[in-house]
């Protein structure tokens, strides 16, 4: 299927953060978009204002009949009436991940994978590229404060994507640049165990990188790859870069907090940046910023614009979002729910507010 053949797209679960970004893409390209969601929310109200038609009753009679494509989320239950009715129609039906692959696989895509940090890292990368003069598109897993959206439309052929491990979604992508920040056990209802998550998930994702592409991976995670697996990547012209505190390829050092800001040094990809200022708390965000710097450099963004982007980056709604900060109370809203995510959020708060611990 070609995007030019599509006029009317129907979404089952249109109010999801990933689904709504794709819906916004189709609207931005002049397509008719309609869909179903179980609950009316602030986000679905915004989608309606943007021109989409949404219903909240699981009633097959409310589904338009002039459809060219149906996109659904794997979270939809099997007994959903509308989904069952659509299966009987002669209309192409795709998972959200397949639709994202259809959109992005002809573009210069940057896939951001990892159990934690995908949304913040992909948003940082997007901001670095935008500030660097690249009119990038982006599909994000949260509402970025800088652009007040989970979707950014650009005119270039560069696109930033969250490469989601859930339901093996990232195996639909063919990134030119792929990043992996963590491979902690998650979604074991899909994979069965950690070994399969790594083998059938993250390693398979790395194998989807295009010839002459790049893999940027957190230090230590390459230990999961065999020498033969790494050699297979190199044979296809893929350059592999580790980043972290102990690596020699992309090295982070001298992290400190000054005046409520995080500062650090970056050495890698032929560049040495001293005293990089990051407007986001936590060592984990320094690591995320290191990925964003590296992707920026691979796309020709200058040091001055990389520094400016990171110092100005405002973050993601509900990702360590500072709601109130006074002598009486500090209130931070964070979406963290995985034990690893909770730990880094709590550690960041303790470092930033040591007198409140």
C-alpha positions as CSV (number, residue, x, y, z in Angstrom):
1,X,0.0,0.0,0.0
2,X,1.2,3.5,-0.8
3,X,0.3,6.6,1.3
4,X,-0.9,8.3,-1.9
5,X,-3.7,5.7,-2.2
6,X,-5.1,6.5,1.2
7,X,-7.9,9.1,1.6
8,X,-9.9,8.0,4.8
9,X,-8.2,6.4,7.8
10,X,-10.1,4.9,10.7
11,X,-8.4,4.3,14.1
12,X,-9.5,1.9,16.8
13,X,-8.0,3.4,20.0
14,X,-7.4,6.8,18.5
15,X,-7.0,8.4,21.9
16,X,-3.8,6.6,22.7
17,X,-0.6,8.6,22.8
18,X,1.0,6.6,20.0
19,X,-2.1,6.3,17.9
20,X,-3.0,10.0,18.1
21,X,0.4,10.9,16.8
22,X,-0.2,8.8,13.7
23,X,-3.7,10.2,13.4
24,X,-2.2,13.7,13.5
25,X,0.2,12.7,10.7
26,X,-2.6,11.8,8.4
27,X,-4.5,14.9,9.1
28,X,-1.4,17.0,8.5
29,X,-1.2,15.3,5.0
30,X,-4.8,16.2,4.1
31,X,-6.4,12.8,4.9
32,X,-9.8,12.2,6.4
33,X,-9.4,10.7,9.9
34,X,-12.0,9.2,12.1
35,X,-11.9,6.7,15.0
36,X,-13.1,5.1,18.1
37,X,-11.9,5.4,21.7
38,X,-13.5,4.1,24.9
39,X,-13.1,7.3,26.8
40,X,-13.4,11.0,26.0
41,X,-10.3,12.8,27.2
42,X,-8.5,16.1,26.9
43,X,-6.5,14.6,24.1
44,X,-9.5,13.3,22.1
45,X,-11.2,16.7,22.5
46,X,-8.0,18.2,21.0
47,X,-8.1,15.7,18.1
48,X,-11.7,16.7,17.3
49,X,-10.7,20.3,17.3
50,X,-8.0,19.4,14.7
51,X,-10.7,18.0,12.4
52,X,-11.0,14.3,13.4
53,X,-14.3,12.5,13.9
54,X,-14.4,10.4,17.0
55,X,-17.1,8.2,18.7
56,X,-17.0,6.6,22.1
57,X,-19.6,3.8,21.7
58,X,-18.5,0.3,20.6
59,X,-21.2,0.4,17.9
60,X,-20.3,-1.0,14.4
61,X,-23.0,1.1,12.8
62,X,-21.0,4.3,13.7
63,X,-18.0,3.2,11.6
64,X,-17.8,5.0,8.3
65,X,-18.0,2.8,5.2
66,X,-15.7,4.8,2.8
67,X,-12.5,3.6,4.5
68,X,-9.1,3.0,2.8
69,X,-7.2,1.9,5.9
70,X,-7.9,0.8,9.4
71,X,-5.2,1.2,12.1
72,X,-5.7,-0.5,15.5
73,X,-3.8,-0.7,18.8
74,X,-2.9,-4.2,20.1
75,X,-4.5,-3.1,23.4
76,X,-8.0,-3.5,21.8
77,X,-9.7,-6.6,23.3
78,X,-10.6,-9.4,21.0
79,X,-14.3,-9.1,21.8
80,X,-14.5,-5.5,20.5
81,X,-17.5,-5.3,18.3
82,X,-16.2,-2.6,15.9
83,X,-12.9,-4.5,15.4
84,X,-14.8,-7.7,14.6
85,X,-17.0,-5.9,12.1
86,X,-14.1,-4.3,10.3
87,X,-12.4,-7.6,9.8
88,X,-15.3,-8.6,7.5
89,X,-14.8,-5.6,5.3
90,X,-12.4,-5.6,2.3
91,X,-10.3,-2.8,3.9
92,X,-6.6,-3.1,4.8
93,X,-6.1,-3.5,8.5
94,X,-2.8,-2.6,10.2
95,X,-1.4,-2.5,13.7
96,X,-0.1,0.8,14.8
97,X,3.5,-0.4,14.4
98,X,2.8,-1.5,10.8
99,X,1.4,2.0,10.0
100,X,4.5,3.6,11.6
101,X,6.7,1.4,9.4
102,X,4.7,2.3,6.3
103,X,5.2,6.0,7.0
104,X,8.8,6.0,8.1
105,X,10.7,3.2,6.2
106,X,11.2,5.4,3.1
107,X,12.5,8.2,5.3
108,X,15.8,8.7,7.1
109,X,14.4,7.4,10.4
110,X,16.0,7.6,13.8
111,X,14.6,4.8,16.1
112,X,14.9,5.3,19.8
113,X,14.6,2.0,21.8
114,X,15.0,0.9,25.4
115,X,12.9,-0.2,28.4
116,X,13.2,3.3,29.8
117,X,13.8,6.8,28.5
118,X,12.4,6.5,24.9
119,X,10.0,9.5,25.1
120,X,12.5,11.9,26.7
121,X,15.4,10.8,24.5
122,X,13.3,11.0,21.3
123,X,12.1,14.4,22.3
124,X,15.6,15.7,23.1
125,X,16.8,14.4,19.7
126,X,13.9,16.1,18.0
127,X,14.7,19.4,19.7
128,X,18.4,19.2,18.9
129,X,17.7,18.6,15.2
130,X,15.0,21.3,15.1
131,X,17.3,23.9,16.7
132,X,20.1,22.7,14.4
133,X,18.0,23.7,11.3
134,X,16.7,20.2,10.3
135,X,12.9,20.4,9.7
136,X,12.3,17.0,11.3
137,X,9.1,15.0,11.8
138,X,8.6,13.1,15.1
139,X,6.3,10.6,16.6
140,X,6.6,10.8,20.4
141,X,5.2,8.8,23.3
142,X,4.3,11.9,25.3
143,X,3.4,15.6,25.0
144,X,6.6,17.5,24.7
145,X,6.5,20.9,26.5
146,X,8.5,22.6,23.8
147,X,6.0,21.9,21.1
148,X,2.9,21.0,23.1
149,X,2.3,17.9,21.0
150,X,3.2,14.2,20.6
151,X,3.6,14.7,16.8
152,X,5.7,17.2,14.9
153,X,5.4,17.6,11.2
154,X,8.5,18.6,9.2
155,X,9.3,19.0,5.5
156,X,12.6,17.1,5.5
157,X,13.0,13.4,5.1
158,X,14.3,12.9,8.6
159,X,11.9,11.4,11.2
160,X,12.3,10.5,14.9
161,X,10.4,7.5,16.2
162,X,10.0,5.7,19.5
163,X,11.0,2.2,18.8
164,X,8.6,0.4,21.1
165,X,9.4,-3.1,22.3
166,X,5.8,-3.9,23.3
167,X,4.3,-6.5,21.0
168,X,7.6,-6.5,19.1
169,X,6.4,-3.2,17.5
170,X,9.9,-2.0,16.7
171,X,10.5,-4.9,14.3
172,X,8.3,-3.1,11.8
173,X,10.9,-0.3,11.6
174,X,14.0,0.1,9.4
175,X,16.0,2.8,11.1
176,X,19.1,4.5,9.6
177,X,20.1,5.4,13.2
178,X,19.0,3.1,16.0
179,X,19.6,3.7,19.7
180,X,19.2,1.4,22.7
181,X,19.3,2.8,26.2
182,X,18.4,-0.2,28.3
183,X,17.2,-3.8,28.0
184,X,15.7,-4.4,31.5
185,X,13.0,-7.1,31.6
186,X,9.5,-5.8,30.6
187,X,6.5,-7.0,28.7
188,X,7.3,-10.6,29.6
189,X,3.7,-11.4,28.8
190,X,4.8,-10.9,25.2
191,X,8.3,-12.4,25.3
192,X,8.1,-15.0,28.0
193,X,11.4,-14.3,29.6
194,X,14.3,-11.9,29.5
195,X,16.5,-13.9,27.1
196,X,13.7,-13.9,24.5
197,X,13.2,-10.2,25.0
198,X,16.8,-9.6,24.2
199,X,17.2,-12.2,21.4
200,X,13.8,-11.8,19.7
201,X,13.4,-8.2,20.6
202,X,16.4,-5.9,20.9
203,X,18.9,-7.9,18.9
204,X,16.3,-8.4,16.1
205,X,15.7,-4.6,16.2
206,X,19.4,-4.0,15.8
207,X,19.3,-6.3,12.8
208,X,16.7,-4.1,11.2
209,X,19.2,-1.2,10.9
210,X,19.7,-0.2,7.3
211,X,23.0,-0.9,5.6
212,X,25.6,1.8,6.3
213,X,23.6,2.9,9.3
214,X,24.4,3.5,13.0
215,X,23.8,1.8,16.3
216,X,24.2,3.9,19.4
217,X,24.0,1.7,22.5
218,X,24.5,2.1,26.2
219,X,27.8,0.8,27.6
220,X,27.5,-2.8,28.8
221,X,24.6,-3.8,26.6
222,X,26.9,-5.0,23.8
223,X,27.9,-7.8,26.1
224,X,24.6,-9.4,25.2
225,X,25.7,-9.6,21.5
226,X,28.0,-12.4,20.3
227,X,31.1,-11.6,18.2
228,X,29.4,-13.1,15.2
229,X,26.3,-10.9,15.7
230,X,28.4,-7.8,15.9
231,X,30.5,-8.8,12.9
232,X,27.2,-9.3,10.9
233,X,26.3,-5.6,11.6
234,X,29.8,-4.3,10.7
235,X,29.8,-6.4,7.5
236,X,26.7,-4.4,6.4
237,X,28.6,-1.1,7.0
238,X,26.8,-0.4,10.3
239,X,28.9,1.7,12.8
240,X,28.4,0.7,16.4
241,X,29.0,3.3,19.2
242,X,28.9,2.6,22.9
243,X,28.1,5.5,25.3
244,X,28.5,5.8,29.0
245,X,30.9,6.6,31.9
246,X,33.4,3.8,31.2
247,X,33.5,3.6,27.4
248,X,36.1,5.1,25.2
249,X,33.9,5.7,22.2
250,X,31.3,8.1,23.6
251,X,32.3,9.1,27.1
252,X,30.3,11.0,29.8
253,X,32.3,12.6,32.6
254,X,32.4,15.3,35.3
255,X,28.7,15.3,36.0
256,X,27.7,17.9,38.7
257,X,24.9,20.1,39.8
258,X,25.3,23.8,39.8
259,X,22.6,26.4,40.3
260,X,19.9,23.7,39.9
261,X,21.3,22.6,36.5
262,X,23.1,19.5,35.5
263,X,26.5,20.0,33.8
264,X,28.7,17.3,32.2
265,X,31.5,16.8,29.6
266,X,31.0,14.9,26.4
267,X,33.7,13.2,24.3
268,X,32.9,11.2,21.2
269,X,32.4,11.1,17.4
270,X,35.4,13.4,17.0
271,X,34.0,16.1,19.3
272,X,34.8,17.3,22.9
273,X,32.1,19.4,24.6
274,X,33.0,20.8,28.0
275,X,30.4,22.0,30.6
276,X,27.3,21.0,28.7
277,X,24.3,22.5,30.5
278,X,21.2,20.3,30.7
279,X,17.9,21.7,31.8
280,X,16.7,18.3,33.0
281,X,17.5,16.6,36.3
282,X,19.1,13.2,36.8
283,X,22.0,11.2,35.6
284,X,19.7,9.2,33.4
285,X,18.8,12.4,31.6
286,X,22.5,13.1,31.1
287,X,22.7,9.7,29.4
288,X,19.6,10.6,27.3
289,X,21.3,13.9,26.3
290,X,24.4,12.0,25.3
291,X,22.4,10.1,22.8
292,X,20.8,13.3,21.5
293,X,24.2,14.9,21.1
294,X,25.5,11.9,19.2
295,X,22.5,11.8,16.9
296,X,22.9,15.6,16.4
297,X,26.5,15.2,15.4
298,X,25.7,12.4,13.0
299,X,23.2,14.8,11.3
300,X,25.6,17.7,11.1
301,X,24.2,19.8,13.9
302,X,26.8,22.3,15.2
303,X,28.1,22.4,18.8
304,X,26.5,25.8,19.5
305,X,23.1,24.6,18.5
306,X,23.4,21.3,20.4
307,X,24.3,23.3,23.5
308,X,21.5,25.7,23.0
309,X,18.9,22.9,22.5
310,X,19.9,21.0,25.6
311,X,20.0,24.1,27.8
312,X,16.6,25.1,26.6
313,X,14.8,21.7,26.5
314,X,11.7,21.8,28.7
315,X,11.0,18.1,28.8
316,X,7.8,16.0,28.6
317,X,4.5,16.4,30.5
318,X,4.6,13.9,33.4
319,X,8.3,13.1,33.0
320,X,9.7,14.7,36.1
321,X,7.5,17.7,35.4
322,X,7.9,20.3,38.2
323,X,4.4,21.4,39.1
324,X,5.2,23.4,42.3
325,X,8.4,24.5,43.9
326,X,8.2,26.6,47.1
327,X,9.6,26.5,50.7
328,X,6.5,24.7,51.8
329,X,6.2,22.0,49.0
330,X,7.9,20.6,46.0
331,X,5.5,18.7,43.7
332,X,6.9,16.7,40.8
333,X,4.6,14.7,38.4
334,X,6.3,11.7,36.9
335,X,4.8,8.8,34.9
336,X,7.4,6.3,36.2
337,X,5.9,2.9,36.9
338,X,8.6,0.3,36.2
339,X,10.9,-0.3,39.2
340,X,13.9,1.0,37.3
341,X,12.1,4.1,36.3
342,X,11.0,4.8,39.8
343,X,14.5,4.5,41.1
344,X,16.0,7.0,38.6
345,X,13.2,9.5,39.3
346,X,13.6,9.2,43.1
347,X,17.4,9.5,42.8
348,X,17.1,12.6,40.6
349,X,14.8,14.2,43.1
350,X,17.2,13.4,46.0
351,X,20.2,14.8,44.1
352,X,18.4,18.0,43.0
353,X,16.9,18.6,46.4
354,X,19.4,17.1,48.9
355,X,17.9,19.1,51.8
356,X,14.5,17.5,51.3
357,X,15.6,13.9,51.4
